[in-house]
Amino acid sequence: NAGVMQNPRHLVRRRGQEARLRCSPMKGHSHVYWYRQLPEEGLKFMVYLQKENIIDESGMPKERFSAEFPKEGPSILRIQQVVRGDSAAYFCASSSDRRRLSFGPGTRLTVT
Amino acid sequence: KNEVEQSPQNLTAQEGEFITINCSYSVGISALHWLQQHPGGGIVSLFMLSSGKKKHGRLIATINIQEKHSSLHITASHPRDSAVYICAGGHYGGSQGNLIFGKGTKLSVKP
């Protein structure tokens, strides 16, 4: 039973480009969460999704960031027109109802 | 002010020692998670608790709701326990994964 998968593991983008981060939850998990960990800082919640629905996006920056979890395929966190301040580790986690979170290995985004 | 405060920030122990990491949280947090972040960056969820005590192997997590305090204990510590331990709180009525994270406790266990 594969765990939470994230790809790519490392992503380098120039300022102004778009970054797409993918997360495939564990089999049987219908809840997906995205978190960001800035260098030398703690984790911060970004968004919570279920299939085809954004449930809680209270932690998402207002501009340039979006997330989706389509009926088929992985959840995608999209960052448009990246800036240096977007360089961070982005983790996704999944869960089934009311159970412990399972985290993916993270995507390290570097903006040059 | 962060709603979840951990102490200590850094902890060095000798192999075999009993270790305690503390977490205090503010009103409104209904569930506490303990996470372990490995030196390579990967995160493992250790416990999720809203009352009492949970044990898994050499790890024990306790929570005191009245005092709004949780502790993570490691018995017979080993160098492979070296990692950052993070506590995180979820609010009443909030989504399960909408967590407020502590800044983490960096544990180093020396052989």
Interface residues (C-beta under 8 A of the other chain):
Chain A: H31 Y33 G42 L43 K44 F45 Y48 I55 D56 S58 G59 A89 F91 A93 S95 R98 R99 R100 L101 S102 F103 P105 G106 R108
Chain B: H33 L35 G41 G42 I43 V44 S45 F47 M48 I86 A88 G94 S95 Q96 G97 N98 L99 I100 F101 G102 K103 G104
